[in-house]
Structure formats: structure tokens, C-alpha cells
């Protein structure tokens, strides 16, 4: 479990308040990351199972392989970058149309 915890913390996930309490040792650990385009990304680590469950837009994805998890999170970031590029391009085009030349 600690490997997934370390991985999530390195990838800007934040531990949910109460994760570190001693009475929650047998419970699942929840990590949260907020993305401007997607919203909340939740990671759930259950000590009884190997792997991590990622919840994005109400869809659950289960990963027990770091490479697949890394690829999935990279694709989420890439889709955000593509969306932001489109918004910037539309904003720039709108501003250029308003220039008087």
C-alpha cells in the first residue's frame, strides 16, 4: 500500500483528512486531486486488495500495475492540455477579431 501512497503523493494527490489516524489502519485510504477540466480525481487504496481504484467523472478504473496507472493519468493530463489549448486559441481569435486594423 505504501508504494501506491508514495506514487499518488508524488503525482499531486492529497490525502483525505483522517487517512493517517491510527484507528483507520484497516480502512481504505482516499487521495484526492483536483483538475481544472475534469474536476475531482479520487484514488482509493484498500489494504485488503493489491492495487488502486481511480474514480474520474463517476467512472471507476482499477489498476494493479504502475505503468498502466501512469499512462492513464498521463492521458487525463493530455486531454486537459488539449482542452486548454482550444480555449486559448478561441480566446486569442476572439481578441484578434476585435482589433481595429
Contact map, one row per residue, 1 for C-alpha under 8 A:
11111000000000000000000000000000000000000000111001100000000000000000000000000000000000000000000000000
11111100000000000000000000000000000000000000000000000000000000000000000000000000000000000000000000000
11111110000000000000000000000000000000000000000000000000000000000000000000000000000000000000000000000
11111111000000000000000000000000000000000000100000110000000000000000000000000000000000000000000000000
11111111100000000000000000000000000000000000100000000000000000000000000000000000000000000000000000000
01111111110000000000000000000000000000000000000000000000000000000000000000000000000000000000000000000
00111111111000000000000000000000000000000000000000000000000000000000000000000000000000000000000000000
00011111111111000000000000000010000000000000000000000000000000000000000000000000000000000000000000000
00001111111111100000000000000000000000000000000000000000000000000000000000000000000000000000000000000
00000111111110000000000000000000000000000000000000000000000000000000000000000000000000000000000000000
00000011111110000000000000000000000000000000000000000000000000000000000000000000000000000000000000000
00000001111111000000000000000000100000000000000000000000000000000000000000000000000000000000000000000
00000001111111100000000000000011100000000000000000000000000000000000000000000000000000000000000000000
00000001100111110000000000000011100000000000000000000000000000000000000000000000000000000000000000000
00000000100011111010000000001111000000000000000000000000000000000000000000000000000000000000000000000
00000000000001111110000000001111000000000000000000000000000000000000000000000000000000000000000000000
00000000000000111111000000000000000000000000000000000000000000000000000000000000000000000000000000000
00000000000000011111100100000000000000000000000000000000000000000000000000000000000000000000000000000
00000000000000111111100100001100000000000000000000000000000000000000000000000000000000000000000000000
00000000000000001111110110000000000000000000000000000000000000000000000000000000000000000000000000000
00000000000000000111111110000000000000000000000000000000000000000000000000000000000000000000000000000
00000000000000000001111110000000000000000000000000000000000000000000000000000000000000000000000000000
00000000000000000000111111000000000000000000000000000000000000000000000000000000000000000000000000000
00000000000000000111111111110000000000000000000000000000000000000000000000000000000000000000000000000
00000000000000000001111111100000000000000000000000000000000000000000000000000000000000000000000000000
00000000000000000000001111110000000000000000001000000000000000000000000000000000000000000000000000000
00000000000000000000000111111000000000000000011000000000000000000000000000000000000000000000000000000
00000000000000000000000101111100000000000001111000000000000000000000000000000000000000000000000000000
00000000000000110010000000111110000000000001110000000000000000000000000000000000000000000000000000000
00000000000000110010000000011111000000000111100000000000000000000000000000000000000000000000000000000
00000001000011110000000000001111100000000111000000000000000000000000000000000000000000000000000000000
00000000000011110000000000000111110000011110000000000000000000000000000000000000000000000000000000000
00000000000111000000000000000011111000011100000000000000000000000000000000000000000000000000000000000
00000000000000000000000000000001111101111000000000000000000000000000000000000000000000000000000000000
00000000000000000000000000000000111111111000000000000000000000000000000000000000000000000000000000000
00000000000000000000000000000000011111100000000000000000000000000000000000000001000000000000000000000
00000000000000000000000000000000001111100000000000000000000000000000000000000001001000000000000000000
00000000000000000000000000000000011111111000000000000001100000000000000000000001000000000000000000000
00000000000000000000000000000000011111111000000000000000100000000000000000000000000000000000000000000
00000000000000000000000000000001111001111100000000000001100000000000000000000000000000000000000000000
00000000000000000000000000000001111001111110000000000111100000000000000000000000000000000000000000000
00000000000000000000000000000111100000011111000000000111000000000000000000000000000000000000000000000
00000000000000000000000000000111000000001111100000011110000000000000000000000000000000000000000000000
00000000000000000000000000011110000000000111110000011100000000000000000000000000000000000000000000000
10011000000000000000000000011100000000000011111010111000000000000000000000000000000000000000000000000
10000000000000000000000000111000000000000001111111110000000000000000000000000000000000000000000000000
10000000000000000000000001110000000000000000111111000000000000000000000000000000000000000000000000000
00000000000000000000000000000000000000000000011111000000000000000000000000000000000000000000000000000
00000000000000000000000000000000000000000000111111100000000000000000000000000000000000000000000000000
10000000000000000000000000000000000000000000011111110000000000010000000000000000000000000000000000000
10010000000000000000000000000000000000000000110011111000000001111000000000000000000000000000000000000
00010000000000000000000000000000000000000011110001111100000001110000000000000000000000000000000000000
00000000000000000000000000000000000000000011100000111110000111100000000000000000000000000000000000000
00000000000000000000000000000000000000001111000000011111000111100000000000000000000000000000000000000
00000000000000000000000000000000000000001110000000001111111110000000000000000000000000000000000000000
00000000000000000000000000000000000001011100000000000111111100000000000000000000000000000000000000000
00000000000000000000000000000000000001111000000000000011111000000000000000000000000000000000000000000
00000000000000000000000000000000000000000000000000000011111100000000000000000000000000000000000000000
00000000000000000000000000000000000000000000000000000011111110000000000000000000000000000000000000000
00000000000000000000000000000000000000000000000000001111011111000000000000000000000000000000000000000
00000000000000000000000000000000000000000000000000001110001111100000000000000000000000000000000000000
00000000000000000000000000000000000000000000000000111100000111110000000000000000000000000000000000000
00000000000000000000000000000000000000000000000000111100000011111101100000000000000000000000000000000
00000000000000000000000000000000000000000000000001110000000001111100100000000000000000000000000000000
00000000000000000000000000000000000000000000000000100000000000111111100000000000000000000000000000000
00000000000000000000000000000000000000000000000000000000000000111111110000000000000000000000000000000
00000000000000000000000000000000000000000000000000000000000000001111111000000000000000000000000000000
00000000000000000000000000000000000000000000000000000000000000101111111100000000000000000000000000000
00000000000000000000000000000000000000000000000000000000000000111111111110000000000000000000000000000
00000000000000000000000000000000000000000000000000000000000000000111111111000000000000000000000000000
00000000000000000000000000000000000000000000000000000000000000000011111111100000000000000000000000000
00000000000000000000000000000000000000000000000000000000000000000001111111110000000000000000000000000
00000000000000000000000000000000000000000000000000000000000000000000111111111000000000000000000000000
00000000000000000000000000000000000000000000000000000000000000000000011111111100000000000000000000000
00000000000000000000000000000000000000000000000000000000000000000000001111111110000000000000000000000
00000000000000000000000000000000000000000000000000000000000000000000000111111111000000000000000000000
00000000000000000000000000000000000000000000000000000000000000000000000011111111100000000000000000000
00000000000000000000000000000000000000000000000000000000000000000000000001111111110000000000000000000
00000000000000000000000000000000000000000000000000000000000000000000000000111111111000000000000000000
00000000000000000000000000000000000111000000000000000000000000000000000000011111111100000000000000000
00000000000000000000000000000000000000000000000000000000000000000000000000001111111110000000000000000
00000000000000000000000000000000000000000000000000000000000000000000000000000111111111000000000000000
00000000000000000000000000000000000010000000000000000000000000000000000000000011111111100000000000000
00000000000000000000000000000000000000000000000000000000000000000000000000000001111111110000000000000
00000000000000000000000000000000000000000000000000000000000000000000000000000000111111111000000000000
00000000000000000000000000000000000000000000000000000000000000000000000000000000011111111100000000000
00000000000000000000000000000000000000000000000000000000000000000000000000000000001111111110000000000
00000000000000000000000000000000000000000000000000000000000000000000000000000000000111111111000000000
00000000000000000000000000000000000000000000000000000000000000000000000000000000000011111111100000000
00000000000000000000000000000000000000000000000000000000000000000000000000000000000001111111110000000
00000000000000000000000000000000000000000000000000000000000000000000000000000000000000111111111000000
00000000000000000000000000000000000000000000000000000000000000000000000000000000000000011111111100000
00000000000000000000000000000000000000000000000000000000000000000000000000000000000000001111111110000
00000000000000000000000000000000000000000000000000000000000000000000000000000000000000000111111111000
00000000000000000000000000000000000000000000000000000000000000000000000000000000000000000011111111100
00000000000000000000000000000000000000000000000000000000000000000000000000000000000000000001111111100
00000000000000000000000000000000000000000000000000000000000000000000000000000000000000000000111111100
00000000000000000000000000000000000000000000000000000000000000000000000000000000000000000000011111110
00000000000000000000000000000000000000000000000000000000000000000000000000000000000000000000001111111
00000000000000000000000000000000000000000000000000000000000000000000000000000000000000000000000001111
00000000000000000000000000000000000000000000000000000000000000000000000000000000000000000000000000111
